[in-house]
Amino acid sequence: MSLEGFQAGLSWITILRRRPGFRAAFAHFDIDTVAAMTPDDVDALMLDTGIIRNRAKIEATISNARVTQQLVANDPGALDRLIWSFAPTADRPRPASLADIPAVTPESTALSKALRAQGYRFVGPTTMYALMQSGGLVDDHVVGCWRAS
């Protein structure tokens, strides 16, 4: 979810090329370590050329880790179940062409709203649709693609 938030407004390849930098900067996305980051850590991350140096996105990543800590404190699978509860039905038609792949769906919009209600940031509907694609909640391989199931 953090990488999807950093990707907002940028090309995905930009994020993929910096993935090792993000892993190092955010302690392999260990929730407790990220949640414990301080304003001094944010300042240090703003100087880290291995990541996207956007203060709002950095602060959102830390804030989202804190929200996740609270969400999963007594229920470790809560975030997973929340996200997967918005997976579209399996009978969704496969896109015929790249032009048929949506950027936003009713499910991604509902997921975005649910996450925002929990306190998450940088989780807009387009970003959440990208998360749904990368997480396997949707399969947008076009008809005839060798990866289409």
VMD Tcl script that builds the backbone (N, CA, C; Angstrom):
set m [mol new atoms 447]
animate dup $m
set s [atomselect $m all]
$s set {name element resname resid chain x y z} {
  {N N MET 1 A 0.824 -1.179 0.000}
  {CA C MET 1 A 0.000 0.000 0.000}
  {C C MET 1 A 0.875 1.253 0.000}
  {N N SER 2 A 1.986 1.201 0.713}
  {CA C SER 2 A 2.884 2.360 0.768}
  {C C SER 2 A 3.459 2.680 -0.601}
  {N N LEU 3 A 3.922 1.661 -1.305}
  {CA C LEU 3 A 4.488 1.905 -2.632}
  {C C LEU 3 A 3.432 2.426 -3.592}
  {N N GLU 4 A 2.213 1.923 -3.484}
  {CA C GLU 4 A 1.133 2.431 -4.330}
  {C C GLU 4 A 0.900 3.917 -4.046}
  {N N GLY 5 A 0.962 4.307 -2.783}
  {CA C GLY 5 A 0.799 5.712 -2.443}
  {C C GLY 5 A 1.911 6.577 -3.007}
  {N N PHE 6 A 3.137 6.079 -2.953}
  {CA C PHE 6 A 4.250 6.832 -3.534}
  {C C PHE 6 A 4.128 6.928 -5.043}
  {N N GLN 7 A 3.507 5.923 -5.665}
  {CA C GLN 7 A 3.378 5.903 -7.114}
  {C C GLN 7 A 2.378 6.934 -7.618}
  {N N ALA 8 A 1.453 7.368 -6.774}
  {CA C ALA 8 A 0.414 8.307 -7.205}
  {C C ALA 8 A 1.030 9.499 -7.929}
  {N N GLY 9 A 0.616 9.691 -9.168}
  {CA C GLY 9 A 1.101 10.798 -9.976}
  {C C GLY 9 A 2.415 10.534 -10.690}
  {N N LEU 10 A 2.979 9.357 -10.505}
  {CA C LEU 10 A 4.260 9.010 -11.120}
  {C C LEU 10 A 4.109 7.720 -11.917}
  {N N SER 11 A 5.106 7.416 -12.727}
  {CA C SER 11 A 5.072 6.148 -13.452}
  {C C SER 11 A 5.463 5.018 -12.507}
  {N N TRP 12 A 4.890 3.862 -12.753}
  {CA C TRP 12 A 5.161 2.713 -11.894}
  {C C TRP 12 A 6.623 2.306 -11.976}
  {N N ILE 13 A 7.250 2.441 -13.145}
  {CA C ILE 13 A 8.652 2.042 -13.293}
  {C C ILE 13 A 9.550 2.887 -12.387}
  {N N THR 14 A 9.169 4.132 -12.133}
  {CA C THR 14 A 9.936 4.993 -11.227}
  {C C THR 14 A 9.974 4.374 -9.834}
  {N N ILE 15 A 8.851 3.848 -9.392}
  {CA C ILE 15 A 8.769 3.231 -8.068}
  {C C ILE 15 A 9.514 1.900 -8.051}
  {N N LEU 16 A 9.323 1.102 -9.096}
  {CA C LEU 16 A 9.996 -0.207 -9.148}
  {C C LEU 16 A 11.514 -0.064 -9.092}
  {N N ARG 17 A 12.034 0.934 -9.771}
  {CA C ARG 17 A 13.489 1.140 -9.767}
  {C C ARG 17 A 14.000 1.567 -8.390}
  {N N ARG 18 A 13.140 2.153 -7.598}
  {CA C ARG 18 A 13.546 2.628 -6.270}
  {C C ARG 18 A 13.083 1.710 -5.145}
  {N N ARG 19 A 12.510 0.584 -5.495}
  {CA C ARG 19 A 11.998 -0.334 -4.471}
  {C C ARG 19 A 13.056 -0.720 -3.446}
  {N N PRO 20 A 14.293 -1.030 -3.841}
  {CA C PRO 20 A 15.304 -1.343 -2.812}
  {C C PRO 20 A 15.543 -0.166 -1.857}
  {N N GLY 21 A 15.519 1.035 -2.386}
  {CA C GLY 21 A 15.690 2.218 -1.543}
  {C C GLY 21 A 14.545 2.385 -0.562}
  {N N PHE 22 A 13.326 2.133 -1.031}
  {CA C PHE 22 A 12.169 2.202 -0.139}
  {C C PHE 22 A 12.265 1.151 0.954}
  {N N ARG 23 A 12.663 -0.063 0.585}
  {CA C ARG 23 A 12.782 -1.128 1.586}
  {C C ARG 23 A 13.788 -0.741 2.672}
  {N N ALA 24 A 14.914 -0.194 2.248}
  {CA C ALA 24 A 15.931 0.201 3.220}
  {C C ALA 24 A 15.445 1.381 4.067}
  {N N ALA 25 A 14.851 2.369 3.422}
  {CA C ALA 25 A 14.415 3.575 4.134}
  {C C ALA 25 A 13.318 3.290 5.147}
  {N N PHE 26 A 12.452 2.330 4.823}
  {CA C PHE 26 A 11.314 2.030 5.693}
  {C C PHE 26 A 11.440 0.660 6.356}
  {N N ALA 27 A 12.674 0.256 6.656}
  {CA C ALA 27 A 12.946 -0.955 7.449}
  {C C ALA 27 A 12.164 -2.164 6.939}
  {N N HIS 28 A 12.218 -2.358 5.616}
  {CA C HIS 28 A 11.499 -3.469 4.978}
  {C C HIS 28 A 10.013 -3.417 5.303}
  {N N PHE 29 A 9.508 -2.205 5.496}
  {CA C PHE 29 A 8.101 -1.948 5.783}
  {C C PHE 29 A 7.612 -2.671 7.035}
  {N N ASP 30 A 8.502 -2.774 8.019}
  {CA C ASP 30 A 8.107 -3.304 9.320}
  {C C ASP 30 A 7.197 -2.268 9.970}
  {N N ILE 31 A 5.969 -2.655 10.224}
  {CA C ILE 31 A 4.956 -1.708 10.702}
  {C C ILE 31 A 5.386 -1.004 11.983}
  {N N ASP 32 A 5.896 -1.756 12.948}
  {CA C ASP 32 A 6.260 -1.139 14.226}
  {C C ASP 32 A 7.420 -0.159 14.076}
  {N N THR 33 A 8.391 -0.510 13.255}
  {CA C THR 33 A 9.535 0.383 13.047}
  {C C THR 33 A 9.104 1.656 12.333}
  {N N VAL 34 A 8.292 1.505 11.296}
  {CA C VAL 34 A 7.825 2.680 10.550}
  {C C VAL 34 A 6.929 3.544 11.437}
  {N N ALA 35 A 6.044 2.919 12.201}
  {CA C ALA 35 A 5.147 3.674 13.076}
  {C C ALA 35 A 5.904 4.474 14.133}
  {N N ALA 36 A 7.081 4.016 14.493}
  {CA C ALA 36 A 7.888 4.696 15.515}
  {C C ALA 36 A 8.740 5.829 14.948}
  {N N MET 37 A 8.692 6.048 13.637}
  {CA C MET 37 A 9.506 7.113 13.044}
  {C C MET 37 A 9.058 8.476 13.546}
  {N N THR 38 A 10.026 9.356 13.667}
  {CA C THR 38 A 9.826 10.682 14.245}
  {C C THR 38 A 9.970 11.762 13.168}
  {N N PRO 39 A 9.667 13.010 13.508}
  {CA C PRO 39 A 9.912 14.101 12.559}
  {C C PRO 39 A 11.379 14.171 12.106}
  {N N ASP 40 A 12.313 13.806 12.978}
  {CA C ASP 40 A 13.727 13.776 12.569}
  {C C ASP 40 A 13.951 12.711 11.496}
  {N N ASP 41 A 13.257 11.580 11.620}
  {CA C ASP 41 A 13.352 10.542 10.587}
  {C C ASP 41 A 12.782 11.048 9.270}
  {N N VAL 42 A 11.691 11.784 9.332}
  {CA C VAL 42 A 11.101 12.353 8.119}
  {C C VAL 42 A 12.108 13.282 7.452}
  {N N ASP 43 A 12.750 14.136 8.250}
  {CA C ASP 43 A 13.762 15.046 7.698}
  {C C ASP 43 A 14.892 14.271 7.032}
  {N N ALA 44 A 15.327 13.178 7.656}
  {CA C ALA 44 A 16.399 12.358 7.067}
  {C C ALA 44 A 15.922 11.712 5.768}
  {N N LEU 45 A 14.682 11.237 5.741}
  {CA C LEU 45 A 14.152 10.614 4.532}
  {C C LEU 45 A 14.016 11.616 3.393}
  {N N MET 46 A 13.786 12.866 3.726}
  {CA C MET 46 A 13.701 13.907 2.700}
  {C C MET 46 A 15.036 14.116 1.990}
  {N N LEU 47 A 16.114 13.633 2.581}
  {CA C LEU 47 A 17.443 13.747 1.966}
  {C C LEU 47 A 17.860 12.453 1.269}
  {N N ASP 48 A 17.057 11.413 1.359}
  {CA C ASP 48 A 17.385 10.088 0.833}
  {C C ASP 48 A 17.068 10.026 -0.663}
  {N N THR 49 A 18.093 10.018 -1.487}
  {CA C THR 49 A 17.895 9.992 -2.939}
  {C C THR 49 A 17.430 8.626 -3.446}
  {N N GLY 50 A 17.379 7.639 -2.574}
  {CA C GLY 50 A 16.933 6.316 -2.975}
  {C C GLY 50 A 15.425 6.160 -2.995}
  {N N ILE 51 A 14.696 7.188 -2.535}
  {CA C ILE 51 A 13.235 7.134 -2.508}
  {C C ILE 51 A 12.669 8.382 -3.171}
  {N N ILE 52 A 11.360 8.443 -3.286}
  {CA C ILE 52 A 10.691 9.655 -3.740}
  {C C ILE 52 A 10.608 10.573 -2.524}
  {N N ARG 53 A 11.194 11.742 -2.633}
  {CA C ARG 53 A 11.275 12.645 -1.487}
  {C C ARG 53 A 10.093 13.609 -1.474}
  {N N ASN 54 A 8.953 13.062 -1.147}
  {CA C ASN 54 A 7.720 13.834 -1.041}
  {C C ASN 54 A 7.283 13.765 0.420}
  {N N ARG 55 A 7.354 14.880 1.106}
  {CA C ARG 55 A 7.079 14.903 2.544}
  {C C ARG 55 A 5.680 14.358 2.860}
  {N N ALA 56 A 4.687 14.747 2.092}
  {CA C ALA 56 A 3.324 14.291 2.367}
  {C C ALA 56 A 3.221 12.774 2.251}
  {N N LYS 57 A 3.887 12.198 1.262}
  {CA C LYS 57 A 3.836 10.743 1.081}
  {C C LYS 57 A 4.638 10.017 2.164}
  {N N ILE 58 A 5.744 10.587 2.560}
  {CA C ILE 58 A 6.537 9.999 3.650}
  {C C ILE 58 A 5.730 10.024 4.945}
  {N N GLU 59 A 5.149 11.171 5.254}
  {CA C GLU 59 A 4.361 11.292 6.476}
  {C C GLU 59 A 3.130 10.386 6.428}
  {N N ALA 60 A 2.528 10.222 5.249}
  {CA C ALA 60 A 1.383 9.323 5.113}
  {C C ALA 60 A 1.798 7.878 5.370}
  {N N THR 61 A 2.971 7.493 4.903}
  {CA C THR 61 A 3.449 6.132 5.125}
  {C C THR 61 A 3.594 5.851 6.620}
  {N N ILE 62 A 4.144 6.801 7.338}
  {CA C ILE 62 A 4.316 6.653 8.788}
  {C C ILE 62 A 2.955 6.642 9.478}
  {N N SER 63 A 2.089 7.563 9.100}
  {CA C SER 63 A 0.748 7.617 9.679}
  {C C SER 63 A -0.024 6.331 9.386}
  {N N ASN 64 A 0.083 5.831 8.159}
  {CA C ASN 64 A -0.617 4.598 7.797}
  {C C ASN 64 A -0.105 3.404 8.610}
  {N N ALA 65 A 1.181 3.400 8.906}
  {CA C ALA 65 A 1.729 2.322 9.750}
  {C C ALA 65 A 1.106 2.394 11.143}
  {N N ARG 66 A 0.912 3.593 11.653}
  {CA C ARG 66 A 0.295 3.751 12.977}
  {C C ARG 66 A -1.167 3.300 12.954}
  {N N VAL 67 A -1.876 3.637 11.884}
  {CA C VAL 67 A -3.264 3.192 11.747}
  {C C VAL 67 A -3.305 1.669 11.672}
  {N N THR 68 A -2.383 1.094 10.920}
  {CA C THR 68 A -2.332 -0.360 10.789}
  {C C THR 68 A -2.044 -1.010 12.139}
  {N N GLN 69 A -1.120 -0.435 12.890}
  {CA C GLN 69 A -0.835 -0.959 14.240}
  {C C GLN 69 A -2.116 -1.066 15.060}
  {N N GLN 70 A -2.897 -0.005 15.057}
  {CA C GLN 70 A -4.137 0.005 15.835}
  {C C GLN 70 A -5.140 -1.002 15.286}
  {N N LEU 71 A -5.248 -1.068 13.958}
  {CA C LEU 71 A -6.221 -1.952 13.324}
  {C C LEU 71 A -5.942 -3.419 13.619}
  {N N VAL 72 A -4.662 -3.785 13.607}
  {CA C VAL 72 A -4.313 -5.207 13.756}
  {C C VAL 72 A -3.877 -5.582 15.174}
  {N N ALA 73 A -3.908 -4.632 16.087}
  {CA C ALA 73 A -3.424 -4.895 17.453}
  {C C ALA 73 A -4.080 -6.124 18.073}
  {N N ASN 74 A -5.375 -6.233 17.966}
  {CA C ASN 74 A -6.091 -7.364 18.557}
  {C C ASN 74 A -6.614 -8.333 17.512}
  {N N ASP 75 A -6.328 -8.040 16.237}
  {CA C ASP 75 A -6.829 -8.869 15.150}
  {C C ASP 75 A -5.836 -8.802 13.990}
  {N N PRO 76 A -4.784 -9.624 14.033}
  {CA C PRO 76 A -3.703 -9.525 13.043}
  {C C PRO 76 A -4.133 -9.605 11.579}
  {N N GLY 77 A -5.238 -10.205 11.257}
  {CA C GLY 77 A -5.666 -10.315 9.863}
  {C C GLY 77 A -6.663 -9.262 9.428}
  {N N ALA 78 A -6.903 -8.262 10.262}
  {CA C ALA 78 A -7.960 -7.285 9.992}
  {C C ALA 78 A -7.741 -6.509 8.702}
  {N N LEU 79 A -6.534 -6.056 8.448}
  {CA C LEU 79 A -6.292 -5.272 7.235}
  {C C LEU 79 A -6.447 -6.145 5.992}
  {N N ASP 80 A -5.923 -7.334 6.036}
  {CA C ASP 80 A -6.052 -8.259 4.917}
  {C C ASP 80 A -7.524 -8.517 4.603}
  {N N ARG 81 A -8.311 -8.813 5.618}
  {CA C ARG 81 A -9.733 -9.089 5.402}
  {C C ARG 81 A -10.463 -7.854 4.889}
  {N N LEU 82 A -10.103 -6.693 5.417}
  {CA C LEU 82 A -10.739 -5.463 4.961}
  {C C LEU 82 A -10.496 -5.254 3.472}
  {N N ILE 83 A -9.256 -5.351 3.054}
  {CA C ILE 83 A -8.936 -5.137 1.636}
  {C C ILE 83 A -9.629 -6.181 0.760}
  {N N TRP 84 A -9.511 -7.451 1.122}
  {CA C TRP 84 A -10.089 -8.512 0.295}
  {C C TRP 84 A -11.609 -8.477 0.280}
  {N N SER 85 A -12.231 -7.830 1.248}
  {CA C SER 85 A -13.693 -7.753 1.242}
  {C C SER 85 A -14.208 -6.911 0.076}
  {N N PHE 86 A -13.323 -6.169 -0.567}
  {CA C PHE 86 A -13.707 -5.331 -1.697}
  {C C PHE 86 A -13.317 -5.934 -3.049}
  {N N ALA 87 A -12.848 -7.164 -3.051}
  {CA C ALA 87 A -12.509 -7.836 -4.313}
  {C C ALA 87 A -13.778 -8.010 -5.136}
  {N N PRO 88 A -13.718 -7.695 -6.424}
  {CA C PRO 88 A -14.914 -7.879 -7.255}
  {C C PRO 88 A -15.235 -9.361 -7.435}
  {N N THR 89 A -16.428 -9.624 -7.879}
  {CA C THR 89 A -16.840 -11.007 -8.091}
  {C C THR 89 A -16.017 -11.643 -9.200}
  {N N ALA 90 A -15.903 -12.950 -9.134}
  {CA C ALA 90 A -15.078 -13.694 -10.093}
  {C C ALA 90 A -15.669 -13.676 -11.494}
  {N N ASP 91 A -16.939 -13.355 -11.631}
  {CA C ASP 91 A -17.562 -13.375 -12.954}
  {C C ASP 91 A -17.364 -12.065 -13.721}
  {N N ARG 92 A -16.501 -11.231 -13.238}
  {CA C ARG 92 A -16.186 -9.965 -13.913}
  {C C ARG 92 A -15.598 -10.271 -15.285}
  {N N PRO 93 A -16.107 -9.644 -16.340}
  {CA C PRO 93 A -15.590 -9.951 -17.679}
  {C C PRO 93 A -14.138 -9.512 -17.859}
  {N N ARG 94 A -13.390 -10.328 -18.570}
  {CA C ARG 94 A -11.993 -10.021 -18.866}
  {C C ARG 94 A -11.958 -8.883 -19.889}
  {N N PRO 95 A -11.079 -7.890 -19.715}
  {CA C PRO 95 A -11.005 -6.798 -20.694}
  {C C PRO 95 A -10.557 -7.312 -22.063}
  {N N ALA 96 A -11.180 -6.775 -23.099}
  {CA C ALA 96 A -10.846 -7.185 -24.464}
  {C C ALA 96 A -9.596 -6.475 -24.959}
  {N N SER 97 A -9.320 -5.283 -24.441}
  {CA C SER 97 A -8.148 -4.511 -24.858}
  {C C SER 97 A -7.655 -3.681 -23.683}
  {N N LEU 98 A -6.478 -3.098 -23.829}
  {CA C LEU 98 A -5.937 -2.248 -22.768}
  {C C LEU 98 A -6.851 -1.059 -22.486}
  {N N ALA 99 A -7.547 -0.590 -23.512}
  {CA C ALA 99 A -8.470 0.530 -23.340}
  {C C ALA 99 A -9.644 0.165 -22.436}
  {N N ASP 100 A -9.915 -1.119 -22.274}
  {CA C ASP 100 A -11.028 -1.576 -21.443}
  {C C ASP 100 A -10.658 -1.723 -19.969}
  {N N ILE 101 A -9.387 -1.527 -19.634}
  {CA C ILE 101 A -8.958 -1.655 -18.237}
  {C C ILE 101 A -9.264 -0.349 -17.514}
  {N N PRO 102 A -10.079 -0.417 -16.478}
  {CA C PRO 102 A -10.454 0.825 -15.790}
  {C C PRO 102 A -9.327 1.338 -14.888}
  {N N ALA 103 A -9.402 2.613 -14.563}
  {CA C ALA 103 A -8.481 3.192 -13.587}
  {C C ALA 103 A -9.120 3.205 -12.204}
  {N N VAL 104 A -10.443 3.202 -12.188}
  {CA C VAL 104 A -11.225 3.251 -10.961}
  {C C VAL 104 A -12.440 2.343 -11.153}
  {N N THR 105 A -12.836 1.673 -10.089}
  {CA C THR 105 A -14.037 0.842 -10.129}
  {C C THR 105 A -14.888 1.158 -8.891}
  {N N PRO 106 A -16.122 0.725 -8.885}
  {CA C PRO 106 A -16.918 0.921 -7.667}
  {C C PRO 106 A -16.254 0.262 -6.449}
  {N N GLU 107 A -15.614 -0.877 -6.665}
  {CA C GLU 107 A -14.950 -1.569 -5.559}
  {C C GLU 107 A -13.748 -0.781 -5.037}
  {N N SER 108 A -12.942 -0.215 -5.950}
  {CA C SER 108 A -11.775 0.550 -5.497}
  {C C SER 108 A -12.204 1.841 -4.807}
  {N N THR 109 A -13.313 2.405 -5.258}
  {CA C THR 109 A -13.845 3.602 -4.619}
  {C C THR 109 A -14.345 3.273 -3.211}
  {N N ALA 110 A -15.033 2.154 -3.074}
  {CA C ALA 110 A -15.523 1.737 -1.752}
  {C C ALA 110 A -14.363 1.385 -0.827}
  {N N LEU 111 A -13.327 0.715 -1.350}
  {CA C LEU 111 A -12.148 0.394 -0.541}
  {C C LEU 111 A -11.473 1.675 -0.071}
  {N N SER 112 A -11.313 2.621 -0.976}
  {CA C SER 112 A -10.707 3.903 -0.619}
  {C C SER 112 A -11.480 4.567 0.515}
  {N N LYS 113 A -12.785 4.588 0.402}
  {CA C LYS 113 A -13.622 5.211 1.426}
  {C C LYS 113 A -13.476 4.494 2.771}
  {N N ALA 114 A -13.460 3.157 2.730}
  {CA C ALA 114 A -13.324 2.386 3.975}
  {C C ALA 114 A -11.971 2.624 4.636}
  {N N LEU 115 A -10.914 2.682 3.836}
  {CA C LEU 115 A -9.582 2.916 4.398}
  {C C LEU 115 A -9.458 4.333 4.955}
  {N N ARG 116 A -10.017 5.298 4.249}
  {CA C ARG 116 A -9.992 6.678 4.748}
  {C C ARG 116 A -10.753 6.786 6.069}
  {N N ALA 117 A -11.842 6.054 6.180}
  {CA C ALA 117 A -12.617 6.067 7.426}
  {C C ALA 117 A -11.792 5.523 8.592}
  {N N GLN 118 A -10.855 4.634 8.297}
  {CA C GLN 118 A -9.965 4.095 9.324}
  {C C GLN 118 A -8.847 5.084 9.669}
  {N N GLY 119 A -8.596 6.063 8.773}
  {CA C GLY 119 A -7.543 7.044 9.000}
  {C C GLY 119 A -6.380 6.954 8.022}
  {N N TYR 120 A -6.465 6.068 7.028}
  {CA C TYR 120 A -5.385 5.934 6.051}
  {C C TYR 120 A -5.363 7.137 5.110}
  {N N ARG 121 A -4.163 7.444 4.617}
  {CA C ARG 121 A -3.956 8.560 3.688}
  {C C ARG 121 A -3.282 8.051 2.422}
  {N N PHE 122 A -3.433 8.807 1.333}
  {CA C PHE 122 A -2.919 8.450 0.008}
  {C C PHE 122 A -3.490 7.095 -0.432}
  {N N VAL 123 A -4.777 6.953 -0.252}
  {CA C VAL 123 A -5.476 5.720 -0.617}
  {C C VAL 123 A -6.691 6.047 -1.487}
  {N N GLY 124 A -6.485 6.920 -2.481}
  {CA C GLY 124 A -7.576 7.287 -3.378}
  {C C GLY 124 A -8.035 6.108 -4.223}
  {N N PRO 125 A -9.170 6.248 -4.894}
  {CA C PRO 125 A -9.733 5.146 -5.683}
  {C C PRO 125 A -8.812 4.611 -6.780}
  {N N THR 126 A -8.087 5.486 -7.461}
  {CA C THR 126 A -7.165 5.024 -8.501}
  {C C THR 126 A -5.999 4.266 -7.883}
  {N N THR 127 A -5.473 4.789 -6.800}
  {CA C THR 127 A -4.375 4.122 -6.097}
  {C C THR 127 A -4.833 2.774 -5.558}
  {N N MET 128 A -6.057 2.710 -5.065}
  {CA C MET 128 A -6.553 1.440 -4.536}
  {C C MET 128 A -6.838 0.441 -5.653}
  {N N TYR 129 A -7.199 0.926 -6.849}
  {CA C TYR 129 A -7.368 -0.023 -7.956}
  {C C TYR 129 A -6.006 -0.607 -8.339}
  {N N ALA 130 A -4.979 0.220 -8.328}
  {CA C ALA 130 A -3.635 -0.292 -8.601}
  {C C ALA 130 A -3.226 -1.315 -7.543}
  {N N LEU 131 A -3.576 -1.060 -6.282}
  {CA C LEU 131 A -3.309 -2.028 -5.213}
  {C C LEU 131 A -4.068 -3.330 -5.473}
  {N N MET 132 A -5.307 -3.209 -5.895}
  {CA C MET 132 A -6.111 -4.394 -6.181}
  {C C MET 132 A -5.495 -5.211 -7.326}
  {N N GLN 133 A -4.940 -4.530 -8.312}
  {CA C GLN 133 A -4.270 -5.229 -9.406}
  {C C GLN 133 A -2.999 -5.915 -8.909}
  {N N SER 134 A -2.170 -5.175 -8.201}
  {CA C SER 134 A -0.883 -5.738 -7.763}
  {C C SER 134 A -1.056 -6.822 -6.716}
  {N N GLY 135 A -2.136 -6.748 -5.936}
  {CA C GLY 135 A -2.385 -7.729 -4.894}
  {C C GLY 135 A -3.150 -8.955 -5.361}
  {N N GLY 136 A -3.548 -8.966 -6.623}
  {CA C GLY 136 A -4.250 -10.123 -7.162}
  {C C GLY 136 A -5.746 -10.129 -6.906}
  {N N LEU 137 A -6.312 -9.025 -6.443}
  {CA C LEU 137 A -7.753 -8.960 -6.241}
  {C C LEU 137 A -8.488 -8.885 -7.569}
  {N N VAL 138 A -7.839 -8.318 -8.567}
  {CA C VAL 138 A -8.386 -8.265 -9.923}
  {C C VAL 138 A -7.330 -8.768 -10.898}
  {N N ASP 139 A -7.791 -9.341 -11.970}
  {CA C ASP 139 A -6.910 -9.845 -13.026}
  {C C ASP 139 A -7.296 -9.129 -14.307}
  {N N ASP 140 A -6.498 -8.146 -14.682}
  {CA C ASP 140 A -6.793 -7.341 -15.867}
  {C C ASP 140 A -6.014 -7.764 -17.102}
  {N N HIS 141 A -5.536 -9.001 -17.125}
  {CA C HIS 141 A -4.897 -9.461 -18.360}
  {C C HIS 141 A -5.968 -9.553 -19.442}
  {N N VAL 142 A -5.676 -8.981 -20.596}
  {CA C VAL 142 A -6.662 -8.911 -21.666}
  {C C VAL 142 A -6.889 -10.273 -22.314}
  {N N VAL 143 A -8.030 -10.387 -22.955}
  {CA C VAL 143 A -8.368 -11.617 -23.695}
  {C C VAL 143 A -7.218 -11.934 -24.651}
  {N N GLY 144 A -6.771 -13.163 -24.630}
  {CA C GLY 144 A -5.695 -13.592 -25.518}
  {C C GLY 144 A -4.306 -13.469 -24.920}
  {N N CYS 145 A -4.161 -12.781 -23.782}
  {CA C CYS 145 A -2.853 -12.668 -23.141}
  {C C CYS 145 A -2.455 -14.025 -22.580}
  {N N TRP 146 A -1.197 -14.353 -22.706}
  {CA C TRP 146 A -0.727 -15.658 -22.229}
  {C C TRP 146 A -0.873 -15.800 -20.714}
  {N N ARG 147 A -0.962 -14.675 -19.985}
  {CA C ARG 147 A -1.102 -14.727 -18.526}
  {C C ARG 147 A -2.557 -14.776 -18.087}
  {N N ALA 148 A -3.490 -14.574 -19.007}
  {CA C ALA 148 A -4.898 -14.604 -18.650}
  {C C ALA 148 A -5.256 -16.008 -18.163}
  {N N SER 149 A -5.938 -16.054 -17.015}
  {CA C SER 149 A -6.277 -17.378 -16.471}
  {C C SER 149 A -7.557 -17.912 -17.064}
}
mol reanalyze $m
mol bondsrecalc $m
mol representation Tube
mol addrep $m
